[in-house]
Amino acid sequence: MTARFTLALSAALLVLSAPAGPVAGQAPTLERVLAQAGSYAVNYSRTLPVLVADEQSNENLRGFGVQSSDSPGMEVAGHTEIRLLKGTLVIESRGNEKGWQAYRDYYEVNTRLLHEKNDRLEQLFRDWSPAFAPEISAIADASRRQHLGSVTRVFNVPTFTLMFLIPQNQTQFAFRRTGEKKVDGEPVWVVAFEETKRPPMVTSKTGEEYPIHGELWIEPATGRLVRSKMFVENLKPAEGSQAGSEALRPRMTIDVSYQKDPKLQVWVPVEMKELYEKTAERVNCAAKYSNFRLITPGARPPLP
């Protein structure tokens, strides 16, 4: 890394970590706070292109008449499963309004080693080449299969809700201030959001729509996101769906908390709680993230 690039990166990170107070004599408005939050989200994407962390996750599945993940094809009444996962998380910025993507490499499940603890996924991103894409996808797919339950996890990206604040995406939602909280002694606004435009940002290949709503905790002076909670529920069944298929469509809740990382001096997602509900099952997940590292690979396209 050249000295010029290092100085530029340090200055960019300062934008994410240092408060930028409101204009003197001007009370913050929702429009101004959302504009600040939009700038913050764009800067976050540019200055943290690839963020790496250690992940420790606790998953709990409760269901009736569900299939056991350990015994495919076997239905177990009153079935309960607990899974403890340890691994590496890589969060990659997709650029522009496309948000972020997460990749995981679990090396331990319920104290059982799947492979030696190493930095193989992180190293692939550090030494990135288009030729590495199949290997990265294979690692991520193998780790995805370790999750409990039948719901496909497409929203378990800790920075997912930052995408809603990117200016090009804000027009997709209606925002309103609903209250104020204190975080580390500083006031933050609680801003409710609801996706109002159709089609929604998330639509399945079969035409099922997943509009999103929830709340964002935003520091009004800087636009910094310190907590987010989103709810996702399928409201439009795919054409040709069988009667009663509503019961099979999942409801999802993702709750993320941010803290300032002492090493990087930026706010990073440190905890994510997930809830997946269907008629036959309920899955609770609580993941914590630590030991954050930043990869700055320069200009390159994100993985497909």
LONU-727845 format. One record per atom (N, C-alpha, C, CB): x negated, y, z negated. Coordinates in steps of 0.001 Angstrom, whole numbers, plus 524288, in hexadecimal, padded with zeros to 5 digits. Glycine has a CB too. Layout:
! LONU-727845
XYZ...
END
This chain:
! LONU-727845
7FCA87FB55800008000080000800007FC8B804D380000803C58000B7FB2F7FD7E808808039F7FA4880D25803D67FBAC810E37FF787FAD980FD0809137F7FE814887FE4A7F8FE818597FA2D7FD9781BCD7FB967F42781BAF7F92D7FE1081D36800B780264820848025B8079B81DD08016D801D3821FB8081C807F1818BA802B480CD5815D5801E580E04815457FC1E80C8A8106B80476809F7814737F8E980AC2813EE7F34480D15818DF7F0FE8059D812A87F08680B0E81D727F2A180D1B822647F0AF812B5823357F270809B7826EC7F284813D9821C07F74D819318225E7F94681CF481EE77F64E819718211E7FF1B81B4D81A0F7F52781EA58167E7F24181F8A8187D7ECC381C488110A7F21C81B7B81A767EA3181C0081C7D7E4E381FD9821037E4C0816AC81E3C7E2C381F928246C7E8AA8232B828D37E8DF828C2826F97E9AA8219E82C947ED3A8296E822F87ECF482EB3820F27EDFB830FC81E5E7E92E82E9C81D127F28082DBC81B6C7E65582FA7818F67E1978312481D057DD8982B94815437DF6282E61821747DD8D82F9B825927D9D78351D827997DAAF82BAE82A047DA49836DA827A67DF9B83C288295A7E0CD84023825E17DE1783D17829587E6B683EEC820C77DDB68429081D1E7DB438426581D5E7D56084169817A57DD0283E0D81F1B7D31283D6F81EB97CD6C83E13823E27CA948383A81C847CC3083D058284B7CD1F83D2682D497CA6D8426B82FEB7CB23838C9830D47CC62844D2831FD7C6D7849C5834AB7C7568494F8397D7CAC284BD3836247C20784D5283A817CDD484D9683F407D0F38528E842087CF6E84D6D83E127D6F485230845E87CC0E856B6848587C9AC85A2E84B1D7CD928550084C1A7C59985F1A84C277CC0F862B584ED67CF808611C8547B7D0468683584E8C7CD5C86336856DD7D4548621E85C577D5558641085F957D0BF864AF85E287DA80860DB863767CF1486221866AA7CA838677D869297CB3185DEE86AE97C9A486AAC868CD7C71E86FC986B3C7C717873E2868627CA3C86F58870927C90987278863ED7CC708762B861027CFB7877A085BE57CD0C873D385FEE7D53587C9D85B6F7CB8387E67856A97C8F787EA58524E7CCF7883CB857787C65987D2584D9C7CB6387D498493F7CF20882E7847E67D0A587A92844667CCCC883A8846C37D584888AB844FA7D780887FF83F6B7D97C88AC3848A67DBE388C4A83CAA7DA3688BFE837547DC298896D837387E18589172834DC7DC6988AB183B057E4CE8885983B3C7EA028826783BD07E9A688AB083FC97ED2A880A383F377E61F87B078400D7E5938785E83B3E7E342879F6844D97E22987AD1838D37DF6D87886834327DCF98781182FC47E0F487BD78326F7D83B87C0B82F207E43F87BCF82B107E83A8779982C4A7EC4C8812582A737EAE2876D28314D7ED6E872A6832C17F11086D53831797EEAB872FA838A77F27886CB6832A07E9A4867DD831487E6E68670582B617E6E8867FA8335D7E13D86B46828857E5DB86AEC822CB7E5BC86994820A17EB228701A820687E3C886B9A823167EF3986A58821617F48086495822067F5B786D8F8245D7F86E8625A826807F43585CBD827627F4FA8598D823837F1D585B3E82CFB7F37385B53822717ED168588A81EC47E9BC8587C8194F7EC2E85B0D81E967E44585CF3817A27EE3885D468126B7F09B859BE812087F563862F3811287F2258599C8161D7F8988563C816197FD3385081815DB7FB968574081AF88009584EFD819037F7A18499A818F17F5B984835813A17F369848C981D3C7F1A284BEF811417F0CE84B0580C1B7EE7B849AC808277F2C084FE280A447EB5984C8D808627F6FC84BA3804C87FB4D84652805AF7FDD084FED805547FF60844CF80A8E7FE5583FEC80BD68010183B1B80AC37FDA983FF781180802A183B7480BE27F898836CD80B8D7F54A836348064D7F292836EF80FCB7F14683A5F803357F27B83A0B7FDF07F03F83BA97FA0F7F47883D987FD607EB3D838AF7F9957F8AA83A517F63B7FD0883AD57F0877FB91836847F6B78016F837447EE977F83C837917E9327F665836277E92D7F09B833D97E57E7F99E839EA7E7A17ED65839397E7827E7B98395A7E1DB7E5E883D837EACC7E4E6835877E0697E2B7835087DB027E0DF835947DAEF7DAF182FB27D8927E295838257D6DF7D8D9838C77D6637D32E839267D0A47D1B783DB07D9647D146838197CF8E7CCC2839247CA637CA9A83EE07CA2D7C9098357E7C92B7C5D58416C7C5CF7CA0F846F87C5367C8CD847C37C0A27C51284A387C46A7CDD384B087C17F7C12F84CC37BD517BDB5852AD7BD9F7BD6184A2F7BDC37B8258554B7B9747BF0D85AF77B98F7BF9785D7D7B5217BC8585C837B9387C558861F27B65C7BA2A865037B2917B73586A607B2337B9C9865797B4297B14486BD57AD907BBBB870CC7ACDB7BE638742A7A8E47BB7686FEC7AB197C40F8792E7A9F67BB5A87CDB7A6997B895881AE7A5D07BBEA87E547A8EF7B337882D07A0F77BD458876A79FB37C05C88B6579CD57BCFA885EC79C5F7C5298903B79EA17BD338948E79BE97BA9F898DB79B307BEA78969979F037B5B389AE77966B7BEE389EF3795747C2C28A230790AE7C17F89C91794DC7C80D8A6737901B7C4578A9D678B847C3CD8AA83789237C92A8AF4278CF57C1558A923784387C9A48A9A6781967CEA38A5C6783A07D2A48AF227822E7D0AC8A13C785737D0CD89D4C787737D46E89935783497D56A89AB878C7A7D24B8964B7840B7D98E8922C780577DACC88D417819E7D7BF8910A780557E0A788ADC77DAC7D5A8885F577E5B7D2DB881A277FA37D6B4884957796D7CFAE87E8A783AE7D58287A2E785177D8ED87601780E07D8EA877D078A4E7D73F875A977DF57D49B871B5779DE7D43187385774BA7D69C87045779027CE84878B87741E7D75487ADC76F487D99187EAF770B67DDDD87D9676BDC7D54E87CC4772167E27C88036773AD7E6C58846D76FA47E7DA87D0E7749F7EBB188931771907E89D88D8976E177E9D38906876C297E50C88BA17698B7ECDB88E3C76D187E059890BC76B347DB8E893A276FB17D8E488CA0768C87D7C8898B276F0C7D82189BBD772F47D55D89BD5771B07CF938A151773457D78E89B28775C37CC6889AE8775067C6C089EC3778B57C42F8954B775F77C4A38A29B776A47C1788A660779DF7BEB98A3C077C867BA1C8AB127769C7BCE58A4D37819A7B9738A27B7846D7B51A89C93784C07B5818A3F7781E27B00B89AA1784D47BA3B894FE7849F7BB298924E789AA7B978893E3783927C0ED88DD67892B7B6E988AA178DA07B558884FE78C8C7B6D188B2178EB87AF6588278790887B90E87CEB7901A7BA4A87A21795067B87E87C1178F337C03787558794577B6AE87203798BC7B53D86CEA798297B8358710D798F87AF3186B0F79C6F7BA608663879C397BD5B862CD7A0EE7BC068675E79C097C34585DEC79FD97BA8F85A177A3E97B9738561F7A3F97BDE08575E7A3007B40D855947A87B7C05A8523D7A8F07C4F784DE17ACE27C4008557A7AA8C7C9C68493C7AB957C5D3844D17AF377C5A3842677AF7A7CB13840A87AD7C7C1758410F7B4337CCAA83EC27B4AD7D1DA83D0B7BA317D313842907B2DE7D5E883C247BB127D81383A7C7C01F7DA1E83ED97C2787DD648356E7BF967DD6283FC17C7817DCB1843AA7CA5A7DFB9840E17CE5E7E319847C67CD067DC17842387CE887E813840417D2877EBAB844F77D5867EDCB83CED7D0087F040844F47DAB17ED188491F7DE127EF16846D77E14A7F37F84B737E1AB7EAB0848F97E09B7F82F846F37E33F7FCD084ADF7E7447FECB845AD7DF4580121849037EBF97FFC584C507EFFE8022084D4E7EEAC807CD849C87F570801A4852407EF188096F8539F7EDF380EE3853177F2BD8125A8592E7EBD980F398528E7F75780FF6852007FC21812FB857307FE9F8144F84F0E7FB0E817E28571D803DD814DA85BBA806E58164386042805AE8129F85D49805D081BEC864E48048E814D48697E803B68118586A6C7FDF68105386E4A805FB8141E866B77FA97811A5867957F4F88113D866947F2C780BCF864337F23381511864797F5F080850863E37F433802EC85F3B7F0AF80204868A97F1728014085FF67ECAF7FEC885BB87E9607FCFE85D217E3977FD8085A577EAAD7F7588591A7E0567FDAC859B97DAB07FDCF8563F7D8587F990858547D86D803558580D7D4267F71A855037D1987F301853637CC1E7F4B98582B7D1557EDE384EA97CAA27F33E84C8F7C5687F43784A907C3457EF05848167C5847F87684B847BE497EE19849EC7BBEE7E929846C17B7067EA1384EAB7BAB27E5D1843437B6047E64B8403F7B12B7E64E8404F7AF0C7E0B883A747B2127E854843FC7AB7D7DFAA844577A92B7DA758405A7A4BE7DA00849FA7A71E7D95C83D477A4EF7D5E08396A7A0D67D50183AD079D597D057834117A3447D42A83EC879EEE7CD3C8403A79BD87C8A48462179BE27C7EF83D8179DF67C3AF848667974B7C70984E04796B77C60B84EBA793627C136850E67943F7CAD485122795A97BD27851F5792D27B84084CE77904E7B63F8562678E9F7B8FE848B7793697B63384374791F37B463840C678DF77B7EE843C478FC47AEE48434378C727BC40840E3788C07BFE983E4978BC07C45584505784E27C2178395178ABE7C5328367A78D747C94E8380F78B6F7CEB78309578CD47C8808399D78F057D21883A9C78DAE7D7878358678DCA7DA9E83EA2791707D9F283225791647D92782CE4791AD7DB5F8299E795007D7A582CEE7940A7E11C824A87951A7D86882142798257D50A822A879DEF7D56781B7F797437D6808226E7A0837D0F08236A7A6207D0EF81F107A8D37D3F6823C97A84B7CB428208F7ABB97D7FA81CB17AE807DB1C81F467B3397DDA781A417AAD97DF5081C4D7B5FA7E0BA81E4F7BAB37E33881F0F7B9EB7E91381AA17BF477E23C820A47B5387EAAD820DD7B3FA7F0408249C7B78D7F32E8227B7AE517F106829427B8A07F0F082CFF7BC007F39B82AF27C1967F3CF8325B7BBD47F0DE828EA7C3767EF83826B67C8B67EF61822457C94B7F354824C27C9FE7E9E281EFB7C5527F3AA81A807C5A37F72B81C297C5C17FCDE816D97C1137F63A8205A7C3037FE208224F7C31D8037E824077C89B8050B826DD7BF4780420826477CB7B80150827D07D0DB802718230F7D4798029882BBF7D2CA7FE5B81F2C7D3667FF5D81A757D6A87FF71817727D5F68048B816EC7D5547FAC68173F7D12580677814647D00080B4C8180D7CFA180FF6811507CAEC80ABD81C447D27D80FC9820BB7D1A78133D81F407D141818F9824927D5FA8128E821D47CD7F81B8C821827CCC38212E826B07CA7F822EC81CD07C923822C3828787CBB78279F82D5F7C95A8298182D457C36C8293882E737CB0A82F198289E7C12882985828367BB7482955829B47B946823FB822AF7B9C382AB8829BD7BC9C81FFC82AFE7BAD081AB4830E17BA7C819BD828867BE6C816B58340B7BCBD81D2D839B07BD0481C4483C2B7B7AD81B4083C517BF8A820E583B047B39581E4383D627AE7981D2383BE57AC5F817BB83BC27AA8B8214C837087AD2C816248355D7AB36811098380B7AE2D80CA082F6A7ABA1810798387E7B35680D2B83B367B6768093A840EC7B4CC808E183AD07BC5980A838436E7B3FD80D55848EA7B25B80D5F849967ACFF80AEA84B087B24F812F2845E77A97180BE4846407A431809A1845C47A462803B5842027A0A280BEB8423D7A7A4801B68419F7A83A7FC07846977AA737F9A683CE77ABC97FABA848BB7AE917FC2084D727B10C7FA198521B7AD527FA4584EAC7B6007FD32852997AA497FE72856F47A6927FEE9856987A2587FAB7857027A40A80464851E37A0667F9BB8513679C5E7F5B7852AD79E7B7F05784B8779A5B7F5AB8514D7A34E7EF488529A7A5A47EA3B858687A6C87E9D484F7C7AAA57E96185AD27A8467EE2E8606B7A95F7EE238638D7A4807ECA28622F7AB647F3818619B7A0097EE0B8645D79B2B7ECC386424799DC7E6F286215796AD7EFE2860F379C897E3FE860A079B8D7DE60864F979E487DB5685B5B79D507DC52867B77A1E97DDCE86BEA7A4AF7DB138708E7A1117DA2D86DA37A98B7DE31873327A1E47D5D9877DA79EDB7D49487CA37A1007D769878C979ED97CEAB8808179DAA7D81B8857D79F4C7DA4B885B479EEB7E02F886A77A4BD7D8AF88A7679FAF7E23C88B6479F137E7D788B687A43F7EAC58908079C547E8BA88AF37A8A57E7EF88B117ADBE7EA79885AB7AF0A7ECA888CE17B2057E69B885767B0757F1968808D7B2127F3FE87EFC7B7647F1E4881057B2377FA0587A2D7B7CF7F00A878637BCAC7EDA1876327C05A7F1CD874347BB8C7E966879327C4207F35E8774B7C8057F718876C37CD637F49087AF57C8577FBCC878D87CE077EFDA878BA7D3177ED3D874C87D34A7E8C487E187D4657EB34871EC7CF127E7DE86E6D7CEFC7E3548692A7D1827E49686D977C95B7E173869787D63C7E6A9864F57D98E7E7A6865377DDFB7E3AF864DF7DBAE7ED768619C7DE597DFFD862217E2387DBC8862F17E7D67DDA785D637E2087D86A860AC7E9407E226861307EE977E41D8659D7EF367E81185C1F7F04A7E692869177EB777E85386D307EB707EC58870537F0827EC5C870DC7E6D07EB82872007F25B7E7C1875807F6E37E796872CE7FBFB7E919877CB7F76D7E23186DA07FC2D7E8FC86AF6800D87EAEF86C62801E47F09B86509800457EA6186DAB7FDC97F37586F1C7FE5B7F8F7873E3801DE7F9988702E7F8FD7FB6787781801C77F5CE87C42804DC7F64687B2980AB47F5E688021803447F217876B380C1C7F375875728119A7F2AD87272813FD7F73D872578123A7EDC08706A810C67FAC486DCF812D17FF5D871BE816288026386B9280E4D802D88704381AF8803DD8741681EA88061F8777781C6880A778714A8234F808338752F8195180DFB87851817238124A87C938137D81055874D0814398161D87BD88114580BA387F9880D78809998839780FE6805EE87CBE80929806CC8828481491803EE88617816E38002288B7E817DA8026B883DD81BF77FE1A88BDC818C280786890EE819C1809EB8946D814EB809EF8903281BB280F738922E8106E808BB8953280B95808878986A80B368038889191806E0808F38972280E9D7FFA98995E80E247FA6F89C0E8132E7F8B58952380CAC7F68889F7F812907F4E28A1B1816F67F1FD89F24816EF7EC978A7E08169C7F19989D3E81B7F7EAD689A9181BED7E5D689D9881FA47E24A894DE81DD67E69789D7481E847DD3589FB6822247D96889CF18217B7D42A8A5B4821387D8CE89C16825D47D1918998D825B17CC6E89D93824197C85C8971382B197CB0889C34820387C52189FE881E407C13889E0C81F067BBA08A0EC8188B7C2248992E820D27BAD9897598218C7B5848918E822C67B55E8987A81CBB7B24688F7E822C57B099889F1823DA7AFCD887E1820607AB6D88907829BA7AE808831181E687AC158808681B1C7A83387B3681D6D7A6E487FF7815697AA31878A681B227A2F98735281C957A19686FCB817DE7A26F872FF81E8C79BD686B86818B07A53B8679A814A67A61086256816F17A48486792812AB7ABE385FEE814B17A08385B06816C079E6785B8D81C8679D0A8568C815F67A2548601381DF179B0386100823517995C8626A8271479DAE85C5F82548796B2862478254D7A29986381828AB7A7068690E827947A8FD85F7E827DD7AB7786BF182BC07AA758714782AE77AC6A87138828887B1DB874578300D7AC7A874B1824DB7B2C18757B822AF7B7F987B4C822C77B92B8733F81D037B86487C87823A17BE0D881EC8239C7BFBC8839B81E127C114882B1827417C46B8886981CC87BF9E88AC6817E87C15388E30819327C60888E068153A7BCCF88CB3817077CA8588F64818437CF6A891E1813447D18688B8981AB37D385896FF8133D7D1D8899C380ECB7D41A8999A80F2D7DA0A89F7E80E907D2208993280AB67DC948992F80AAC7E24D89CC3806547E4428938C809F07E47889EF8807337E8D48A26A803517EB3C8A1C9803A57F1208A83F804317E99E8A0E67FF347F3928A0527FF147F9398A5AE7FFC37FBB389DB77F9E97FB0E8A631803D87FEC28AB488052D800F28AB9A80461806D68AC9180ABA7FFAD8A71E804608098F8A73B803AD80F318A76A7FDE9810998A27F80645811B68A9E27FCC0814FB8AA1E7F773817018A8177F75881C968AFBB7F54D816BE8A54B7F35E81E1D8A3FD7EEDC81AD88A00D7F04E816A38A1D67EA6C81E3289FE57ED578125489C1E7EE6F80E2A896937ED1A80FEE89D827EB568092F892DA7EE9F80CC988D617ED9C80E0D88C2F7E7CA80E26889D57F05380A2588F127E4C680B0588E237DF2880AB7892D77DC4880CF388D127DD6C804FD892027D9958114A8960B7D676813DB893A57D15381589898737D9658189D896487CD048146F894257C7EE815D0894AD7C6F681BA6896E07C399812BB891F07C2F681D7E8922D7C19D82304897A17BFE5824AD88E477BD578243889AC77BE2A820E28A00D7BC5B822208A4157C0B8821A58A18B7B7D981E918A2487C580820688A5DB7C9E5820298A7D37CB3781AC28AA517C8DD823878A6197C873816CE8A7BF7C9AE811788A5127CEAE80FB08A6787C51C80DAD8A81A7D23480D4C8A61C7D74480BA88A4F67D756805CB8AA027DB9080D0D8A0A57D9C68045C89F097DA1F7FEE689E117DFD37FD7289A147D6CC7FDE78A2327E2FD7FCD68A1767E86B7FB2B89F647E8987F58D8A6AD7EB837FB9989C847ECB47F467899AE7ED157EF7189B907F1DA7EC6E893B17ED627F06089BF67F1467E73D89CF77F5C37E3DE899F57F4FB7DED08A2F07F6757E2CB899AD7F91A7DBA0896C67F8A87D6BB895607FDEF7D48D891E27F5787D781891017FE307D1B388F518031E7CF788895C803847CF948915E803B17C9DE88781808537CFF8881F4809887D018880B880D677CBC08805280BBD7D58087C8380C667C8E287AB0810157C4F587637813237C76B878EF80D3C7BFC487710818387C8398736281B717CB178719481FFD7C7AB875DC81D787D03286C77820D77C76C86A608256A7C4C086B5482A207C84286467824C17C37386E8D82DE57C69787036832117CA2786BC7835937CC088743D8355D7C788867C6836667C8DB86393839FA7CA5C86028837CB7CEAE8603C83B417C5AE85FA9832917CEF085C008302A7D2A485E9D82C917D692857EE82D287CFB78636F82AF27D58D865F2827177D8E9864308218E7D7CA864E78285A7DE8286126820D37D3B485F0D81BA77D26586367817F57D0A785AE281C1B7CE1386357813337D2B98671380F2B7D129864D980C257CC8E8685680B6D7D5CA867B180C0B7C833865C38095C7C38F868FB804807C23B865C380D137BEF386DA0804127C482870BB7FF507C3C1874D67FF107C809873577FF307BE37876377FA5F7C98987A567F9BF7CD7287D7F7F4E57CC30878057F9657D30A8826E7F51E7CD99885D87F09A7CD058896C7F0757D1BC8890B7F0D57C7CE8896F7EC137D47D88CCD7EBB57D90D890217E6CA7D8D88898E7EBCB7DE0C894C27E7517DB15898817E3107DB53899977E1F27E11489DA77E46D7D84A8996F7DCFA7E28089A487DB667E7E989E6C7D7227E7FB895197D9797EA828A26C7D7F57EB228A6917D4097EB828A89E7D3EA7F1108AB0D7D5327E7978A94D7CF4C7F30F8AB467CEA87F8598B11A7CFE97F8808AA407C90F7FA588B2887D3C57FBB08B7FF7D5617FC038BA9E7D3D48011E8B8617DB2A7FB558B7877D22E804DD8B9C47D0CB809F18B8027CB5A80B778B82F7D4CB80E2F8BB8B7C77E80B458B9FD7C22E80CBD8B8AA7C1E2812858BE547BE4680B6E8B5567BE42813C98B3F27BD81819458B8BB7BBBD81C4C8AF767B97D819D88B8F77BD3B8212F8BD647BBBE824758BDB77B5C7824DD8BCE77BE3A829F78C26C7B3BB823CF8C31B7AE1B824058C2207AB6381EDC8BF9C7ABE3828078C1087AE7081A9C8C0227AC08815878C50B7A93F813B58BE6D7B0218117F8C44E7A511810CB8C8B97A21580ED38CB737A51A80A838C6F379CB880CD68D0797A40E809DE8D3787A683805AE8D1097A51C8006C8D94A7A4CD805E08D0D97A8F37FD138CEA07A7FE7F7E38C8BA7A86F7F7BC8D0307A2B37F6028C6557A9EA7FC278C0A17AA427FC2D8BEA17AEC47F8DD8BEA97AAD6801B68C23C7B2537F72B8C0947B69C7F3D48BDE07B4937EEF68C53B7BA017F2558BFA97B0217ED098BD707ADFA7E83C8B7D37AC2B7E8FE8C0BF7A9757E64D8B64C7AB447EDEE8B1107A94A7EEFE8AD2C7ADB37EFF88B12F7A5A47F3A98AF2D7B26C7F0C88ABB37B6BE7F1FD8A9937B90B7ECEE8AE8C7BAF47F53B8A4907BA327ECBE8A2217BBAD7E7C68A2FC7C1667E65C89C5D7BA927E7FB8A26C7C2767E1408A2267C7C17DF1D89CCC7C83E7DC8D8A6C07C8E57DB1689A137CC7C7DDA4894B37CD007DBDA893EA7D2307D906890E87CC8C7E075890DB7D2127D4CE88F717D6C17D1DD889867D6C17D12C892537D6F77CC6E886FF7DB2A7D28B881597DBAD7D210880327E0917CEDA87EA87DBF47D78F87D767DFED7CA6F87C517E42C7C6CD876607E49B7C63C87F027E33B7C15A874287E9237C79E86E757E9CC7C7AF86CE77EE737C44D86C707EA8C7CD5A868D07EDBD7C129866A97F1F07BDEC861157F31E7BFA5866CF7F06F7B80885FBE7F8317BFB085A8F7F9F27C13A857AD7FC3E7BC8485AED7FE017C5AB8527B7FBCE7BC9E84F237FE597B8C984A3F800577BB8584DB57FA8F7B445847A28040D7B903842CE806117BB3283E618023D7BA298418580B787B8E883BC0800927BE52837607FCF57BDC58327F7FFFE7BC348366E7F9E37C2EB82FEB7FE7E7B7DE82B68801807B605826C8801697B9BE829B27FF7A7B0D28264E7FD5E7BCE8821DE7FCFB7C076822D97FFF27C584820AE7F74A7C1A9827647FF0C7C7EB8289D801A17CCD682AB3807277CC1682C857FE717CFD582CA4808407C74482ED780D5D7C6138338F80EAC7C97F82AB2811857C6B7836A480AB67CAB783B9480B6F7CD7B83FAF8080A7CAD283B0B80A067D36F844A2809407CBDB848E3806367C99A849CE801677CCF984DF3809897C922849D17FCEC7CA6B84A577F7F27CD2584EC57F4C87CAA2845177F4D67CD028512E7F1387CD91855497EDEB7CB47852E97E9DA7C7A08587E7EB317CF9B854637EA007C2AB852137E6727BED6855C97E2147BD37850647E9787BA0F85AC97E2B47BE5285E937DEA77BCD78631D7DEAC7C0AA860957DF827B72C864DE7DA087C2258696F7D97D7C58286CEE7D5317C362867CE7D84C7CB37871DE7D6887C27C875BA7D2BF7C0B88799A7D1CB7C522878927D4AD7BBAF87AB37CCDA7C61787E397CB637CA5B882A07C8027C84087B3C7C8797CEBC887317C8A77CA8B88BB17C5607C94588E5A7C3E57CE5F88F957C83E7C57D88EF57BEC87CF31891927BCBE7D3D2896457B9887D20988DC17B9617D73C89AD67BADE7D40489FA47B84C7D2478A2BA7B6317D6EC8A3077BC1A7CF1C8A4527B14E7D6638A80B7AEE07D9EE8ABD17ABC27D6888A53C7AB4C7DE258AFE57A9C37D8F28B3C97A6E97D5E08B15F7A2677D2DE8B8157A4E07D9678ADB579FAD7D5498ABA079AEC7D2E38A69779BC17CFD08AAB0796EC7D7038A4507A0787D00E89F4D7A1237CD7A89E497A6CF7CC0189AF979F297D0F389AD17A7567C841899167AC797C66D893427AC097C55189C397AE537C167890267AF617C7C088A7E7AF337C71F888967B46E7C506887C27ADDB7CC5D885F87B44E7C0808837E7B8E67BE3787D9E7B8827BEF3884E47B9727B85987B2A7BCC27C0828757C7BCDF7C136873547C1C67BEA4873FB7BCB17C71D86EE77C1487BC1486C357C5BE7B9C0866707C5447BB1186D167C6017B3AF864847C8EC7BE3085F0D7C8C87BFDE85C347CD8B7BDC785EA37C88B7C5E38574E7CCB27BC34853F47D0FD7BA7184F0F7D1157BDCB852877D0697B48B84D257D5EB7BECD848AF7D6A87C23F844577D9927BF5D84A507D9A77C73783F877D80E7C07783B087DA5A7BDCD836437DA147C151839F67D78C7B891831F47DC687BF8182CF67DC3A7C25682D9D7DDFA7C80082AA97D6B07C22B82F987E2B87C8BC830997E4B57CE0182B7F7E6057D0C8834237E98D7CDCA82B637E4C37D5E3826F77E6067D93F829147E8747DE3E823977E1127DA74825FC7EBDF7E07F827967EE957E53F824217ECEA7E9CB827587F48F7E47C8269A7EB877EE26823C87EA4C7F2F2824E37EEA87F6D7825697E4D07F532820DE7F1017F8EC8217E7F5317FCBE81EE87F37B801D081F197FA737FAB78219F7F074804E781F397EE208098281ED77F1BF80E328222E7E96E80B048209E7F69980D9D820897FA17812178251A7F8FD815B381B697F9938150B824F87FB5A81A3B829517FAD481DE0829A17F5508200B828CB7FEBF8225482E067F2D081F4182F087EDAC8217C834DA7EC9F8213082BE07E95781E9A836FD7E9B6824BC83C997E89A8247883DBF7E4E081FF883E907E643829AF842507E56A81D77843CA7E1A48196B844C47DC5181BD2848AC7E37F81671844ED7D86981871845FB7D31A81A5484B797D2C681C9C845537CF13815DD84C3F7CF7C8208C8518F7CEDC822B58550B7CC1381ED28516E7CBCF827EC
END
